[in-house]
């Protein structure tokens, strides 16, 4: 698999994981321990996955991978915290 495809796959996975944790983070009081765990667990997971799947040097990762996953993290957490499922189903 090409590096671009792996970058896209990791960014989409980061969005999905952070969306889920952002959804749960919206239920907790801000800056509480569970709120912090919902923030930092997906970030740690992403760092570990990137380290073991991609064998890029840090300059390449800084230019290509980090901006994409940062945008996925912020956007996923933002949308996850504001997502309200339809309770009438």
MMTF fields as JSON, N, C-alpha, C and O atoms, coordinates in Angstrom:
{
  "mmtfVersion": "1.0.0",
  "mmtfProducer": "UNKNOWN",
  "numBonds": 355,
  "numAtoms": 356,
  "numGroups": 89,
  "numChains": 1,
  "numModels": 1,
  "chainsPerModel": [1],
  "groupsPerChain": [89],
  "chainIdList": ["A"],
  "bondAtomList": [4, 2, 8, 6, 12, 10, 16, 14, 20, 18, 24, 22, 28, 26, 32, 30, 36, 34, 40, 38, 44, 42, 48, 46, 52, 50, 56, 54, 60, 58, 64, 62, 68, 66, 72, 70, 76, 74, 80, 78, 84, 82, 88, 86, 92, 90, 96, 94, 100, 98, 104, 102, 108, 106, 112, 110, 116, 114, 120, 118, 124, 122, 128, 126, 132, 130, 136, 134, 140, 138, 144, 142, 148, 146, 152, 150, 156, 154, 160, 158, 164, 162, 168, 166, 172, 170, 176, 174, 180, 178, 184, 182, 188, 186, 192, 190, 196, 194, 200, 198, 204, 202, 208, 206, 212, 210, 216, 214, 220, 218, 224, 222, 228, 226, 232, 230, 236, 234, 240, 238, 244, 242, 248, 246, 252, 250, 256, 254, 260, 258, 264, 262, 268, 266, 272, 270, 276, 274, 280, 278, 284, 282, 288, 286, 292, 290, 296, 294, 300, 298, 304, 302, 308, 306, 312, 310, 316, 314, 320, 318, 324, 322, 328, 326, 332, 330, 336, 334, 340, 338, 344, 342, 348, 346, 352, 350],
  "bondOrderList": [1, 1, 1, 1, 1, 1, 1, 1, 1, 1, 1, 1, 1, 1, 1, 1, 1, 1, 1, 1, 1, 1, 1, 1, 1, 1, 1, 1, 1, 1, 1, 1, 1, 1, 1, 1, 1, 1, 1, 1, 1, 1, 1, 1, 1, 1, 1, 1, 1, 1, 1, 1, 1, 1, 1, 1, 1, 1, 1, 1, 1, 1, 1, 1, 1, 1, 1, 1, 1, 1, 1, 1, 1, 1, 1, 1, 1, 1, 1, 1, 1, 1, 1, 1, 1, 1, 1, 1],
  "groupList": [{"groupName": "UNK", "atomNameList": ["N", "CA", "C", "O"], "elementList": ["N", "C", "C", "O"], "formalChargeList": [0, 0, 0, 0], "bondAtomList": [1, 0, 2, 1, 3, 2], "bondOrderList": [1, 1, 2], "singleLetterCode": "X", "chemCompType": "L-PEPTIDE LINKING"}],
  "groupTypeList": [0, 0, 0, 0, 0, 0, 0, 0, 0, 0, 0, 0, 0, 0, 0, 0, 0, 0, 0, 0, 0, 0, 0, 0, 0, 0, 0, 0, 0, 0, 0, 0, 0, 0, 0, 0, 0, 0, 0, 0, 0, 0, 0, 0, 0, 0, 0, 0, 0, 0, 0, 0, 0, 0, 0, 0, 0, 0, 0, 0, 0, 0, 0, 0, 0, 0, 0, 0, 0, 0, 0, 0, 0, 0, 0, 0, 0, 0, 0, 0, 0, 0, 0, 0, 0, 0, 0, 0, 0],
  "groupIdList": [1, 2, 3, 4, 5, 6, 7, 8, 9, 10, 11, 12, 13, 14, 15, 16, 17, 18, 19, 20, 21, 22, 23, 24, 25, 26, 27, 28, 29, 30, 31, 32, 33, 34, 35, 36, 37, 38, 39, 40, 41, 42, 43, 44, 45, 46, 47, 48, 49, 50, 51, 52, 53, 54, 55, 56, 57, 58, 59, 60, 61, 62, 63, 64, 65, 66, 67, 68, 69, 70, 71, 72, 73, 74, 75, 76, 77, 78, 79, 80, 81, 82, 83, 84, 85, 86, 87, 88, 89],
  "secStructList": [7, 7, 2, 2, 2, 2, 2, 2, 2, 2, 2, 2, 2, 2, 2, 2, 2, 2, 2, 2, 2, 2, 2, 2, 2, 6, 6, 1, 7, 6, 6, 1, 2, 2, 2, 2, 2, 2, 2, 2, 2, 2, 2, 2, 2, 2, 2, 2, 2, 2, 2, 2, 2, 7, 7, 7, 7, 2, 2, 2, 0, 0, 0, 0, 0, 2, 2, 2, 2, 2, 2, 2, 2, 2, 2, 2, 2, 2, 2, 2, 2, 2, 7, 7, 7, 7, 6, 6, 7],
  "xCoordList": [0.852, 0.0, 0.903, 1.908, 0.532, 1.344, 1.228, 0.281, 2.202, 2.23, 1.051, 0.534, 0.622, -0.517, -1.78, -2.588, -1.946, -3.117, -3.097, -4.134, -1.933, -1.821, -2.089, -2.721, -1.61, -1.852, -3.351, -3.874, -4.032, -5.475, -6.214, -7.142, -5.811, -6.448, -6.253, -7.195, -5.056, -4.793, -5.56, -6.065, -5.657, -6.412, -7.902, -8.548, -8.452, -9.868, -10.117, -11.135, -9.195, -9.327, -9.217, -9.935, -8.322, -8.192, -9.476, -9.906, -10.088, -11.356, -12.433, -13.155, -12.539, -13.565, -13.369, -14.327, -12.145, -11.868, -12.101, -12.702, -11.638, -11.803, -13.257, -13.695, -13.999, -15.427, -16.139, -16.965, -15.807, -16.423, -16.065, -16.938, -14.789, -14.371, -14.893, -15.177, -15.02, -15.599, -17.062, -17.542, -17.766, -19.163, -19.274, -20.123, -18.425, -18.445, -17.899, -18.339, -16.942, -16.375, -17.417, -17.336, -18.397, -19.441, -20.339, -21.062, -20.311, -21.152, -20.514, -21.2, -19.214, -18.505, -18.256, -18.255, -18.044, -17.707, -16.341, -15.434, -16.21, -14.97, -13.812, -13.955, -12.677, -11.425, -11.5, -10.651, -12.488, -12.535, -11.644, -11.162, -11.429, -10.574, -11.144, -10.399, -12.434, -12.959, -12.913, -12.679, -13.131, -13.056, -11.638, -11.458, -10.648, -9.251, -8.886, -8.15, -9.402, -9.125, -9.711, -9.084, -10.908, -11.53, -10.768, -10.915, -9.965, -9.171, -7.83, -7.402, -7.159, -5.786, -5.644, -4.626, -6.605, -6.504, -6.457, -5.602, -7.338, -7.227, -5.96, -5.459, -5.44, -4.196, -3.051, -2.223, -3.003, -1.964, -2.108, -1.115, -3.342, -3.572, -3.061, -2.452, -3.302, -2.875, -1.357, -0.802, -0.684, 0.776, 1.35, 2.286, 0.803, 1.293, 1.038, 1.918, -0.133, -0.45, 0.461, 0.983, 0.659, 1.542, 2.965, 3.648, 3.409, 4.786, 5.001, 6.05, 4.027, 4.208, 3.827, 4.342, 2.949, 2.53, 3.425, 3.835, 3.721, 4.526, 5.978, 6.271, 6.861, 8.283, 8.858, 9.817, 8.256, 8.701, 9.707, 9.669, 10.604, 11.449, 10.63, 9.563, 11.113, 10.264, 10.0, 8.967, 10.907, 10.662, 9.491, 8.647, 9.438, 8.334, 7.023, 5.998, 7.05, 5.833, 5.351, 4.146, 6.281, 5.889, 5.184, 4.257, 5.611, 5.031, 3.723, 2.776, 3.648, 2.509, 1.498, 0.29, 1.98, 1.077, 0.51, -0.693, 1.331, 0.863, -0.237, -1.197, -0.152, -1.273, -2.589, -3.648, -2.525, -3.755, -4.386, -5.6, -3.578, -4.153, -4.565, -5.518, -3.873, -4.282, -5.649, -6.5, -5.861, -7.163, -8.23, -9.344, -7.903, -8.863, -9.203, -10.36, -8.22, -8.472, -9.374, -10.369, -9.031, -9.803, -11.221, -12.189, -11.341, -12.661, -13.506, -14.702, -12.896, -13.627, -14.093, -15.232, -13.235, -13.631, -14.698, -15.612, -14.583, -15.563, -16.937, -17.939, -16.975, -18.26, -18.811, -20.022, -17.934, -18.383, -18.996, -19.978, -18.44, -18.971, -20.319, -21.132, -20.559, -21.814, -22.866, -23.983, -22.503, -23.432, -24.498, -24.181, -25.74, -26.881, -27.698, -28.358, -27.674, -28.452, -29.94, -30.407, -30.656, -32.1, -32.714, -32.613, -33.343, -33.848, -35.204, -35.718, -35.805, -37.132, -37.088, -38.142, -35.92, -35.826, -36.203, -36.178],
  "yCoordList": [-1.172, 0.0, 1.241, 1.294, 2.206, 3.422, 4.234, 4.076, 5.105, 5.919, 6.881, 7.147, 7.405, 8.315, 7.593, 8.145, 6.368, 5.591, 5.29, 5.355, 4.964, 4.726, 5.999, 5.953, 7.132, 8.407, 8.702, 9.124, 8.481, 8.713, 7.755, 8.157, 6.501, 5.508, 5.839, 5.74, 6.227, 6.587, 7.845, 7.937, 8.809, 10.032, 9.744, 10.306, 8.89, 8.528, 7.737, 7.932, 6.854, 6.117, 7.067, 6.91, 8.05, 9.036, 9.846, 10.151, 10.194, 10.92, 10.078, 10.57, 8.815, 7.946, 7.727, 7.783, 7.479, 7.258, 8.537, 8.504, 9.65, 10.901, 11.377, 12.032, 11.051, 11.366, 10.616, 11.185, 9.334, 8.526, 9.047, 9.205, 9.313, 9.823, 11.244, 11.622, 12.027, 13.364, 13.303, 14.14, 12.307, 12.118, 11.831, 12.405, 10.951, 10.646, 11.799, 12.008, 12.549, 13.688, 14.769, 15.501, 14.876, 15.879, 15.632, 16.535, 14.436, 14.104, 14.474, 14.501, 14.761, 14.999, 16.476, 17.273, 16.826, 18.2, 18.526, 17.693, 19.734, 20.137, 20.122, 20.55, 19.629, 19.508, 18.525, 18.564, 17.653, 16.596, 15.448, 15.456, 14.479, 13.351, 12.535, 12.223, 12.177, 11.435, 12.254, 11.701, 13.538, 14.415, 14.39, 14.314, 14.456, 14.424, 13.083, 13.023, 12.008, 10.684, 10.563, 9.992, 11.095, 11.056, 11.915, 11.736, 12.833, 13.678, 13.041, 13.075, 12.46, 12.01, 10.555, 10.201, 9.706, 8.307, 8.175, 7.446, 8.846, 8.688, 9.299, 8.821, 10.336, 10.922, 9.936, 9.757, 9.299, 8.3, 7.109, 6.589, 6.681, 5.573, 5.913, 5.072, 7.122, 7.531, 7.566, 7.154, 8.044, 8.092, 6.69, 6.454, 5.759, 4.379, 3.745, 3.075, 3.944, 3.366, 3.934, 3.187, 5.238, 5.838, 5.325, 5.104, 5.136, 4.689, 3.266, 2.969, 2.38, 0.986, 0.68, -0.28, 1.457, 1.164, 1.853, 1.238, 3.105, 3.855, 3.91, 4.111, 3.732, 3.817, 5.059, 4.979, 6.199, 7.451, 8.121, 7.95, 8.883, 9.718, 10.915, 11.193, 11.609, 12.611, 13.806, 14.458, 14.12, 15.253, 14.964, 15.831, 13.775, 13.407, 13.363, 13.83, 12.804, 12.741, 14.134, 14.383, 15.045, 16.401, 17.125, 17.899, 16.883, 17.582, 16.947, 17.664, 15.623, 14.949, 14.384, 14.528, 13.752, 13.007, 13.843, 13.791, 14.602, 15.322, 16.337, 16.406, 17.13, 18.052, 17.334, 17.782, 16.22, 15.491, 14.89, 14.978, 14.284, 13.684, 14.747, 14.541, 15.88, 16.967, 17.507, 17.744, 17.7, 18.155, 17.107, 17.454, 15.837, 14.764, 14.721, 14.506, 14.92, 14.929, 16.092, 15.899, 17.265, 18.452, 18.379, 18.614, 18.056, 17.988, 16.86, 17.04, 15.696, 14.574, 14.873, 14.561, 15.474, 15.833, 16.907, 16.864, 17.875, 18.954, 18.428, 18.75, 17.62, 17.069, 16.039, 15.968, 15.245, 14.236, 14.847, 14.321, 15.947, 16.603, 17.257, 17.416, 17.637, 18.32, 17.398, 17.825, 16.149, 15.186, 14.802, 14.384, 14.94, 14.558, 13.554, 13.929, 12.266, 11.269, 11.515, 12.035, 11.134, 11.304, 10.317, 9.103, 10.847, 9.973, 9.368, 8.583, 9.701, 9.183, 7.849, 7.301, 7.316, 6.057, 4.905, 3.767],
  "zCoordList": [0.0, 0.0, 0.0, 0.708, -0.784, -0.868, 0.406, 1.176, 0.62, 1.834, 1.909, 2.994, 0.758, 0.765, 1.21, 1.957, 0.752, 1.155, 2.643, 3.303, 3.174, 4.615, 5.412, 6.467, 4.908, 5.573, 5.614, 6.645, 4.505, 4.45, 5.37, 6.072, 5.371, 6.229, 7.709, 8.494, 8.089, 9.483, 9.864, 10.982, 8.968, 9.26, 9.414, 10.3, 8.578, 8.709, 9.994, 10.658, 10.337, 11.597, 12.79, 13.777, 12.701, 13.776, 13.919, 15.031, 12.783, 12.843, 13.523, 14.39, 13.13, 13.72, 15.207, 15.978, 15.61, 17.036, 17.822, 18.896, 17.303, 18.044, 18.047, 18.993, 16.998, 16.989, 18.118, 18.831, 18.268, 19.322, 20.702, 21.556, 20.921, 22.223, 22.454, 23.591, 21.391, 21.525, 21.925, 22.689, 21.405, 21.787, 23.286, 23.968, 23.793, 25.223, 26.057, 27.188, 25.508, 26.229, 26.469, 27.456, 25.576, 25.739, 26.938, 27.358, 27.496, 28.647, 29.982, 31.003, 29.991, 31.245, 31.462, 30.523, 32.731, 33.088, 32.5, 32.502, 32.004, 31.358, 32.351, 33.496, 31.903, 32.649, 33.809, 34.699, 33.819, 34.825, 34.356, 33.224, 35.211, 34.857, 33.694, 32.766, 33.703, 32.537, 31.248, 30.173, 31.342, 30.178, 29.596, 28.381, 30.471, 30.024, 29.408, 28.423, 29.992, 29.419, 28.027, 27.135, 27.832, 26.497, 25.499, 24.29, 25.983, 25.101, 24.772, 23.618, 25.76, 25.565, 25.147, 24.551, 25.426, 25.009, 23.486, 22.985, 22.718, 21.261, 20.677, 19.66, 21.299, 20.808, 21.004, 20.111, 22.163, 22.427, 21.487, 20.978, 21.261, 20.336, 18.939, 18.278, 18.499, 17.168, 17.063, 16.044, 18.088, 18.07, 17.976, 17.212, 18.739, 18.714, 17.348, 16.808, 16.792, 15.482, 14.405, 13.578, 14.406, 13.407, 13.544, 12.544, 14.769, 14.982, 14.481, 13.91, 14.684, 14.311, 12.872, 12.298, 12.277, 10.907, 9.88, 8.896, 10.106, 9.147, 9.598, 10.776, 8.663, 8.955, 8.275, 7.507, 8.572, 7.978, 8.894, 10.112, 8.298, 9.137, 9.612, 9.064, 10.605, 11.25, 10.34, 10.488, 9.394, 8.495, 7.561, 7.335, 7.029, 6.139, 6.9, 6.405, 8.099, 8.901, 9.28, 9.321, 9.558, 9.937, 8.8, 9.036, 7.588, 6.443, 5.993, 5.668, 5.967, 5.37, 6.373, 6.184, 7.419, 8.292, 9.418, 9.672, 10.093, 11.273, 10.977, 11.745, 9.906, 9.639, 9.362, 9.803, 8.631, 8.3, 9.554, 9.737, 10.416, 11.625, 12.627, 13.378, 12.659, 13.545, 13.145, 14.003, 11.859, 11.377, 11.679, 12.072, 11.499, 11.788, 13.271, 13.63, 14.135, 15.575, 15.982, 16.68, 15.553, 15.944, 15.387, 16.11, 14.112, 13.476, 14.063, 14.29, 14.311, 14.897, 16.309, 16.658, 17.134, 18.491, 18.516, 19.339, 17.612, 17.547, 17.154, 17.791, 16.104, 15.664, 16.65, 16.86, 17.25, 18.208, 19.444, 19.968, 19.926, 21.126, 20.85, 21.76, 19.599, 19.264, 18.647, 18.354, 18.457, 17.862, 18.875, 19.989, 18.498, 19.324, 18.541, 17.572, 18.936, 18.182, 18.337, 19.35, 17.322, 17.328, 18.326, 18.153, 19.358, 20.431, 20.105, 20.902, 18.97, 18.632, 17.906, 17.583, 17.642, 16.903, 17.739, 17.269]
}
